[in-house]
Amino acid sequence: MRDPSGAPRDALAILYGIVEGKGGRPAAIVCPALGRRWVSRGSYCEDCLMPFYRAAHEQAARLGGEESSIWNALLACMEIRARAIICPACGAEQFMRFAQIKFRGVRDPKVMRQDKAARYECEHCRYHMTDHARDRAVRCGSWRPVRWDEGTRQFLPTTAVHRPRSVGFHLPALASPFVSLSEIAAAFLEAKADPRLWQSFFNNMLAEPHARTAIKTSWERVLDARVAGLAPRVVPAAAVALTAGFDLQKRGLWFAVRAWADTLESWLVDYGYVPDFDDVRRLCFEATWPVEGEAGAVKGIWRAGLDTGGGETDDQVWTRTEEAYQWVRAHGLGKIFACKGASHAQLSPVKRTPIDRLPRSGKPIPGGLVLHILDTDYFKRLIHVRLAPDAVQPMRLHAETGEDYARQIAAEELVTVRGKQIWRQTHRDNHLLDCEMLAAACAAPEWTPGLQLLARAAAGETIRERPAPVAQPQPQRRRW
């Protein structure tokens, strides 16, 4: 027995619904969680499912955010299934995402509902589905195993569990024939105008808990840090050193170069993408940038951090991490350092860890390698603080900084989930945020020798070594 969306009878388990029937025909739906029972008068869809669907979602809205018993019960199931749809135009299977709803220029909730303006865009062929096409895509689809990912805040495909003892089904309004795409879009527009409606939108429309946001920066706010008179690829006169961050990808690397004053005020000098390690070497050891207001004066990179992630190489013999370790060991020369994000909070934002073996193969690293472990939560918070207009250590951008840079810097937000704060990615690309985090770590006082020491040396100040401690005479102990 199935409902109009193609859900099997046990799909109602997410809402604690139990179907009662005789001879294969539905007679009633009982919901122990709500203490209610809906009796069918012959039409399963109209008489049973719709009232039950509405009542259960109202209860979910009252239960609130991440601590909802309904949500926790779903995540506790041995297997979770979500409805995958089949595009009626190209036949591609996909899960429905709210980001694929297209508003077609309508920003008024009343107009959205009146004109039925919203469409759902296929991820593969870009076909725009109406409500009717969406319903057809849902009917042609099937239930697929998924897992909830806290980082991206969405269900991702996973492998099926063999004979699971409990199965939960996730059916948001996106895949429901009873809710128009335009109704979902209008609810989103209303929530944008009134933040108090966000919880209702997440619970009723997306069937997800509402996560409270602690830190969030828009790309428009990031661009407010631009300095009108600062040209790109020019070092301000107040800068004492340049640092760089490189984010390793499967192919190529993103980079950002930042100039620092001894007060830790900083300016973006350059950013972009390079195809291979040879370009990293040229940027760090050969490239220079002119100093503002000083004819003929140039500065090169003082210190650079290389993120050692990146997946498999094309030949799958080495991982990109192992390739990065080997390259830094051969070409770092005390200027380029291997870095890695910490899996948990650290007492120090930067921690030096010597390693002598490659991570996957276990092969020895001749001479060893010093890996710098970075507290990513600390540095991401620091970047957002420095972007504030009244920051004590402001993080400034050159005048031609583009929207592409700003969107990557604003690609993550700090949210509270089950009482724990985590960084959630809201934009597909966040590589330049990682680059800026690495560049900031290279200038951090905890990374020795520090930037202030370099500034004192550049000013010609004599740096005296701390005298060795003098051994103090110890009192003699007597036996009584």
GICORWO-V963492 format. One record per backbone hydrogen bond with DSSP energy under -1.0 kcal/mol. NH is the residue of the N-H (numbers start at 1). CO is the residue of the C=O. If there is no record, write none. Layout:
nh->NH co->CO
nh->NH co->CO
//
This chain:
nh->3 co->7
nh->6 co->3
nh->11 co->8
nh->12 co->9
nh->13 co->10
nh->14 co->11
nh->15 co->12
nh->16 co->13
nh->17 co->12
nh->18 co->30
nh->20 co->28
nh->22 co->25
nh->25 co->22
nh->27 co->20
nh->28 co->20
nh->29 co->38
nh->30 co->18
nh->31 co->36
nh->35 co->31
nh->36 co->31
nh->38 co->29
nh->40 co->27
nh->47 co->43
nh->48 co->44
nh->49 co->44
nh->50 co->45
nh->52 co->48
nh->53 co->49
nh->54 co->50
nh->55 co->51
nh->56 co->52
nh->57 co->53
nh->58 co->54
nh->59 co->55
nh->60 co->56
nh->61 co->57
nh->62 co->58
nh->63 co->59
nh->64 co->60
nh->68 co->65
nh->72 co->68
nh->73 co->69
nh->74 co->70
nh->75 co->71
nh->76 co->72
nh->77 co->74
nh->79 co->166
nh->81 co->168
nh->82 co->144
nh->84 co->142
nh->85 co->94
nh->86 co->137
nh->87 co->92
nh->91 co->87
nh->94 co->85
nh->100 co->97
nh->101 co->98
nh->102 co->119
nh->106 co->103
nh->112 co->108
nh->113 co->109
nh->114 co->110
nh->115 co->111
nh->117 co->112
nh->119 co->102
nh->120 co->129
nh->121 co->100
nh->122 co->127
nh->126 co->122
nh->129 co->120
nh->134 co->130
nh->135 co->131
nh->136 co->132
nh->137 co->133
nh->138 co->134
nh->139 co->135
nh->140 co->136
nh->142 co->84
nh->144 co->82
nh->146 co->80
nh->147 co->156
nh->149 co->154
nh->153 co->149
nh->154 co->149
nh->156 co->147
nh->158 co->145
nh->168 co->79
nh->170 co->81
nh->173 co->205
nh->175 co->172
nh->176 co->173
nh->179 co->176
nh->184 co->180
nh->185 co->181
nh->186 co->182
nh->187 co->183
nh->188 co->184
nh->189 co->185
nh->190 co->186
nh->191 co->187
nh->192 co->188
nh->193 co->189
nh->194 co->190
nh->197 co->194
nh->198 co->195
nh->201 co->197
nh->202 co->198
nh->203 co->199
nh->204 co->200
nh->205 co->201
nh->206 co->201
nh->208 co->202
nh->212 co->416
nh->214 co->414
nh->215 co->414
nh->222 co->218
nh->223 co->219
nh->225 co->222
nh->226 co->223
nh->227 co->397
nh->230 co->227
nh->233 co->269
nh->235 co->290
nh->239 co->236
nh->240 co->260
nh->241 co->260
nh->243 co->258
nh->244 co->303
nh->245 co->256
nh->246 co->305
nh->247 co->254
nh->249 co->252
nh->253 co->274
nh->254 co->247
nh->255 co->272
nh->256 co->245
nh->257 co->270
nh->258 co->243
nh->259 co->267
nh->260 co->241
nh->261 co->265
nh->264 co->261
nh->266 co->394
nh->267 co->259
nh->268 co->396
nh->269 co->257
nh->270 co->257
nh->272 co->255
nh->274 co->253
nh->281 co->277
nh->282 co->278
nh->283 co->279
nh->284 co->280
nh->285 co->281
nh->286 co->282
nh->287 co->282
nh->289 co->299
nh->291 co->297
nh->292 co->235
nh->294 co->291
nh->297 co->294
nh->299 co->289
nh->302 co->242
nh->303 co->242
nh->304 co->335
nh->305 co->244
nh->306 co->337
nh->307 co->246
nh->308 co->339
nh->313 co->318
nh->320 co->311
nh->323 co->319
nh->324 co->320
nh->325 co->321
nh->326 co->322
nh->327 co->323
nh->328 co->324
nh->329 co->325
nh->330 co->326
nh->331 co->327
nh->332 co->328
nh->335 co->332
nh->336 co->332
nh->337 co->304
nh->339 co->306
nh->340 co->372
nh->342 co->374
nh->351 co->373
nh->353 co->371
nh->355 co->369
nh->358 co->363
nh->362 co->358
nh->365 co->356
nh->368 co->365
nh->369 co->355
nh->371 co->353
nh->372 co->338
nh->373 co->351
nh->374 co->340
nh->375 co->349
nh->376 co->374
nh->379 co->375
nh->380 co->376
nh->381 co->377
nh->382 co->378
nh->383 co->379
nh->384 co->380
nh->385 co->381
nh->386 co->382
nh->387 co->383
nh->388 co->385
nh->391 co->388
nh->395 co->386
nh->396 co->266
nh->397 co->225
nh->399 co->230
nh->401 co->398
nh->406 co->402
nh->407 co->403
nh->408 co->404
nh->409 co->405
nh->410 co->406
nh->411 co->408
nh->413 co->424
nh->414 co->215
nh->415 co->422
nh->416 co->212
nh->417 co->420
nh->420 co->417
nh->422 co->415
nh->424 co->413
nh->425 co->151
nh->426 co->411
nh->427 co->411
nh->434 co->430
nh->435 co->431
nh->436 co->432
nh->437 co->433
nh->438 co->434
nh->439 co->435
nh->440 co->436
nh->441 co->437
nh->442 co->438
nh->444 co->441
nh->447 co->444
nh->454 co->450
nh->455 co->451
nh->456 co->452
nh->457 co->453
nh->458 co->454
nh->459 co->455
nh->460 co->457
nh->461 co->456
//
